[in-house]
């Protein structure tokens, strides 16, 4: 099963680039930029990667992001992640980035987007990994701040496929961002949003009805509402599930209790993703392997999850078809 997962062609649809910041690279960039960290060694920093809730993680996440200053920093961070994609047979990834995390501390939007997108372009050629970018608004900040970010992004529209909504969920419902999402859609961006990770089912209803999202990031708490489940299936909206993240942030206490299998059985379209792999104990293959063991997923179920990851990506139809064909051939050979 490990061999099957490691070689399974797949896409990653829920990944925060700032959350891929491995301690070794963080220390390297901090040293390059002459920034003193709160932790004296890589080992001490790793010990801090233990969280009781989403906010605990976010506090450390933003500390790490503070060392990113130059275009080269954003390039190195992104390319390092894309190298890991190539090793794990991630054929396509859709990378979320948080401009406000950087512009709020004086880093130009241009610096952020140019560093990330240059790494994406290089990875396509050198690593045969494709990537699309999702610009996420920080929900703990104001809608006015999000609208400013939208305006800053418009000169770089050709580099960004979608907008998202992340950060502290509780107390920051999707409806808070109705205006900026409406404007983002008019600007040509595809809408997605984190909903139902810690917030209840009402947050998911708001995300699909008010923000008009095309994918639900997390969506754990959709199971609270049978009508919501039916509506998600009716609208053919996929969930980007992040199993190890859910355990690390204590959304679920034990992976054996994760609702992913139940969602599959109900007919929901699920995908497996790593969210913030540097902080949550593993990249995408580790998420696949640990979840398979915990929930006793079959090869057929893993194949369908991988197929969903291509089908519900934002790639052009012809690119999806090529990747799904590659996956289908792999699966058929695995059955022989």
C-alpha positions in Angstrom: 0.0 0.0 0.0 2.9 2.4 0.8 4.3 1.8 -2.7 0.9 2.3 -4.3 0.5 5.6 -2.5 4.0 6.9 -3.1 3.6 6.3 -6.9 0.0 7.3 -7.2 -0.3 10.4 -9.5 -2.2 13.0 -7.5 -2.9 16.7 -7.1 -2.8 18.8 -4.0 -5.6 21.4 -3.7 -5.2 22.7 -0.1 -1.7 23.9 0.6 -0.5 27.2 2.2 2.9 28.0 1.0 3.8 29.8 4.2 2.9 26.5 6.0 5.6 24.6 4.1 8.3 26.5 5.9 10.6 23.7 7.2 12.7 24.8 10.2 16.0 24.3 8.4 15.0 26.7 5.5 13.4 29.1 8.0 16.7 29.4 9.9 18.7 29.7 6.6 16.5 32.6 5.4 16.4 34.3 8.8 20.2 34.2 8.8 20.4 35.6 5.3 18.1 38.5 6.3 19.8 39.0 9.7 16.6 38.2 11.6 16.9 36.8 15.1 14.4 34.0 15.9 12.8 33.3 19.2 14.2 29.8 19.1 18.0 29.2 19.3 18.1 26.0 17.3 16.1 24.0 14.7 15.4 21.4 17.3 13.9 24.0 19.7 11.7 25.3 16.9 10.4 21.8 16.0 9.4 21.3 19.7 7.2 24.3 19.4 5.2 22.6 16.7 2.6 21.3 19.1 -0.8 23.0 19.1 -4.1 22.9 21.1 -6.1 24.8 18.6 -6.0 26.8 15.3 -4.9 30.0 17.0 -1.9 28.4 18.6 -0.7 27.3 15.2 -1.4 30.7 13.6 0.7 32.5 16.2 3.8 30.5 15.3 2.9 30.5 11.5 3.0 34.3 11.4 6.3 34.4 13.3 7.8 32.2 10.7 6.4 34.2 7.8 8.1 37.3 9.2 11.5 36.2 7.9 10.3 36.4 4.3 11.6 39.7 2.9 12.9 39.4 -0.6 11.7 37.9 -3.9 14.4 35.3 -3.5 13.0 34.3 -0.1 9.5 33.6 -1.6 11.2 31.8 -4.5 13.2 29.5 -2.3 10.2 28.7 -0.1 8.0 27.9 -3.1 10.6 25.9 -5.0 11.5 23.9 -2.0 7.8 22.8 -1.7 7.6 22.0 -5.4 10.6 19.8 -5.2 8.8 17.8 -2.5 5.8 17.6 -4.9 8.0 16.0 -7.6 9.4 13.4 -5.2 5.8 12.4 -4.1 4.3 12.2 -7.5 2.2 15.3 -7.0 1.6 16.2 -10.7 -0.3 19.4 -10.0 -0.8 21.7 -7.0 -2.9 24.7 -6.2 -0.9 26.9 -3.8 -2.6 29.3 -1.4 -0.6 32.4 -0.4 -1.5 35.1 2.1 -0.5 38.5 0.7 -1.7 40.4 3.8 0.7 38.5 6.0 3.4 40.2 4.1 2.0 43.6 2.9 0.8 44.3 6.5 4.5 44.4 7.5 5.7 46.4 4.5 6.6 43.8 1.9 5.3 44.8 -1.5 2.7 42.6 -3.2 4.9 42.5 -6.2 7.8 41.0 -4.2 5.5 38.2 -3.0 3.8 37.3 -6.2 7.0 37.5 -8.4 9.0 35.2 -6.1 6.3 32.6 -5.9 5.3 32.7 -9.6 8.9 32.5 -10.8 9.3 29.3 -8.7 6.1 27.9 -10.3 7.4 28.6 -13.8 10.7 27.0 -13.1 9.1 23.9 -11.5 7.0 23.3 -14.6 10.1 23.1 -16.7 12.6 21.5 -14.4 10.3 19.3 -12.2 7.3 18.6 -14.5 5.0 19.8 -11.7 2.3 22.3 -12.6 0.9 24.8 -10.1 -1.8 27.4 -9.9 -2.0 30.2 -7.3 -4.9 31.0 -4.9 -4.7 34.4 -3.2 -6.2 34.0 0.3 -7.8 36.8 2.3 -7.1 36.8 6.0 -10.5 36.6 7.8 -9.2 38.0 11.1 -8.5 41.3 9.2 -11.2 43.7 7.9 -13.0 43.4 4.6 -11.5 46.8 3.7 -8.0 45.3 4.0 -9.1 42.4 1.7 -10.5 44.9 -0.8 -7.1 46.7 -0.8 -5.4 43.3 -1.5 -7.7 42.6 -4.3 -6.8 46.0 -5.9 -3.1 45.3 -5.4 -3.5 41.9 -7.2 -5.1 43.2 -10.4 -1.9 44.0 -12.2 -0.9 40.4 -11.6 -4.2 38.7 -12.5 -2.4 36.5 -15.1 -0.5 34.8 -12.2 -3.5 34.1 -10.0 -6.4 31.7 -10.7 -8.6 32.0 -7.5 -9.2 33.8 -4.2 -9.6 32.0 -0.9 -10.4 32.8 2.8 -8.3 31.5 5.7 -7.0 32.3 9.1 -9.0 32.4 12.3 -12.5 31.0 11.5 -14.5 31.4 14.7 -16.0 34.9 14.9 -15.2 35.6 11.3 -18.0 34.1 9.2 -17.9 34.1 5.4 -20.6 36.8 5.2 -18.1 39.3 6.6 -16.4 39.1 3.2 -19.4 39.2 0.9 -18.4 42.4 -0.9 -14.8 41.5 -1.6 -15.8 38.0 -2.9 -18.4 39.6 -5.2 -15.7 42.0 -6.5 -13.2 39.2 -6.9 -15.6 37.1 -9.0 -16.2 40.1 -11.2 -12.5 40.5 -11.6 -12.3 37.0 -12.9 -11.1 35.0 -9.9 -12.6 31.6 -8.9 -13.9 31.7 -5.3 -13.0 29.1 -2.6 -13.0 29.4 1.2 -12.1 27.6 4.4 -15.4 26.7 6.0 -16.4 24.2 8.7 -13.0 23.5 10.1 -13.8 24.9 13.5 -16.9 26.9 12.5 -20.2 25.0 12.3 -22.4 24.1 9.3 -23.8 27.6 9.1 -20.4 28.8 8.0 -20.4 26.4 5.1 -23.9 27.5 4.1 -22.7 31.1 4.0 -19.6 30.2 2.0 -21.6 28.4 -0.7 -24.7 30.7 -0.8 -23.1 34.1 -0.1 -19.5 33.7 -1.4 -20.5 31.4 -4.2 -17.5 29.2 -3.6 -16.5 26.4 -6.1 -14.6 24.3 -3.5 -14.9 23.9 0.3 -11.6 23.9 2.1 -11.9 21.5 5.1 -15.7 21.3 5.4 -15.4 18.9 8.4 -18.6 20.1 10.1 -20.9 19.7 7.0 -22.0 16.4 8.7 -23.9 18.5 11.3 -26.6 19.2 8.6 -28.2 16.5 6.4 -29.6 19.2 4.1 -26.2 20.7 3.7 -24.7 17.4 2.7 -27.4 17.0 0.0 -26.8 20.5 -1.2 -23.1 20.0 -1.5 -23.6 16.8 -3.5 -26.3 18.6 -5.7 -23.9 21.4 -6.5 -21.0 19.0 -7.1 -18.7 20.8 -4.7 -15.5 19.0 -3.6 -14.1 19.1 0.0 -10.3 19.6 0.4 -9.7 17.5 3.5 -6.5 17.8 5.6 -6.3 14.8 7.9 -3.0 15.4 9.7 -3.9 19.1 10.1 -7.2 18.1 11.7 -5.4 16.0 14.3 -2.6 18.5 15.0 -5.2 21.2 15.6 -7.4 18.9 17.6 -10.3 19.2 15.2 -10.4 15.4 15.7 -8.7 13.7 18.6 -7.6 10.6 16.7 -7.2 9.9 13.0 -9.3 6.7 13.5 -12.2 9.0 14.3 -11.8 11.2 11.2 -15.0 11.6 9.1 -13.4 11.3 5.7 -14.6 7.7 5.2 -18.1 8.6 6.2 -18.1 11.5 3.8 -17.0 9.1 1.0 -19.8 6.7 1.9 -22.3 9.6 1.8 -21.3 10.5 -1.7 -19.3 13.6 -1.0 -16.4 14.3 -3.3 -13.3 14.3 -1.0 -9.6 15.0 -1.6 -6.6 14.5 0.7 -4.2 17.4 1.3 -1.4 18.5 3.7 -2.5 22.1 4.5 0.6 23.3 6.4 2.9 20.2 6.2 5.9 21.7 8.0 3.8 22.2 11.1 1.4 19.3 10.9 3.6 16.2 10.7 3.8 15.4 7.0 3.4 16.2 3.3 0.7 14.7 1.1 2.0 11.1 0.9 2.2 11.0 4.7 -1.4 12.2 4.9 -2.5 9.5 2.4 -0.6 6.7 4.2 -1.6 7.6 7.8 -5.3 8.1 6.7 -5.3 4.8 4.8 -4.0 2.9 7.8 -6.4 4.7 10.3 -9.5 4.3 8.2 -8.6 1.1 6.3 -9.1 2.8 2.9 -9.0 0.5 -0.1 -6.9 1.1 -3.2 -10.1 1.9 -5.1 -11.0 4.6 -2.5 -7.5 6.1 -2.7 -7.7 6.0 -6.5 -11.0 7.9 -6.4 -9.6 10.5 -3.9 -6.7 11.1 -6.3 -9.1 11.2 -9.3 -11.2 13.8 -7.4 -8.0 15.9 -6.9 -7.6 16.2 -10.7 -11.3 16.5 -11.5 -11.9 19.3 -9.0 -8.7 21.2 -9.8 -8.9 24.5 -11.7 -6.8 23.2 -14.6 -8.2 23.4 -18.1 -10.3 20.4 -19.2 -7.6 19.0 -21.5 -5.0 19.1 -18.8 -7.3 17.3 -16.4 -8.0 14.6 -19.0 -4.3 14.0 -19.5 -3.6 13.6 -15.8 -6.7 11.5 -15.1 -5.6 9.2 -18.0 -2.2 8.9 -16.4 -3.9 8.0 -13.1 -6.3 5.5 -14.7 -3.4 3.7 -16.4 -1.5 3.6 -13.1 -4.5 2.2 -11.2 -5.2 -0.5 -13.9 -1.6 -1.6 -13.8 -1.7 -1.8 -10.0 -4.6 -4.2 -10.2 -2.9 -6.6 -12.5 
